[in-house]
Amino acid sequence: MLKLENLHAYYGKSHVLHGVGFHVAPGEIVALLGRNGSGRSTTAKAIMGMVHAEGVIEWKGQPILGKKPFEIAHLGLGYVPESRDIFPKLTVHQNLLLGQKRGGSGAGKGSRWSFDDMYAMFPRLAERENTEAGVLSGGEQQMLTLCRTLMGDPDLIIIDEPTEGLAPKIVELVGEYLKKLKARGISVLLIEQKLTIAMAISDRVLVMGHGSIVFDGTPDQLRADAATRKEWLEV
């Protein structure tokens, strides 16, 4: 479904990604792990056309490198940034409304998701449906950002550090939410630092170090690879 080959990315003259290559299959949850500065978020931004990149990025067999972010989103890739980027002066419902694709496809006929789905998954959002998003807690804003992205009915969703700063109970909720996405046939590329949630819900894990993929395997294989964990993940 999503394939990267020999991907290089840059911020100005700074060379951040060095030949990154991996794939995400339909209905698969893949965790992209690594320390801060390893290149994980840059990889997500390169896929979404937000940084200068060279190499190969294919989506459903078609090259997308060089396309604009909105064009990539319309092809069926969703992106939840670490910064959340909610619209603070709009209500919860209005934020979700803006997540729909033009023409109503995000919550209309043939979509996998509706407003009722969002509110059933996260009842707290239903309670605050008419509340301005800017006054929500960090956990509630994270829920809103995830749901707003889903309203665009993506086939793959890239989620950058969804559990950052969240209470343990909310972290568990996010994990359950991601498993529900897989149950509906949506692929997930999860950028995460918390090994516990990543290892619990992922089909496969990738480890990044210095802008390259240094490990690609199952959670069990990573658990058994103490050397990789020590060199690239543990503090």
Secondary structure by P-SEA (a helix, b strand, c coil): cbbbcbbbbbcccccccccccccccccbbbbbbbcccccaaaaaaaaacccccccbbbccccccccccaaaaaaabbbbbcccccccccccaaaaaaaacccccccccccccccaaaaaaacaaaaaacccccccccaaaaaaaaaaaaacccccbbbbccccccccaaaaaaaaaaaaaaaaabbbbbcccccaaaaaacccbbbbbccccccccccaaaaaacaaaaaacccc
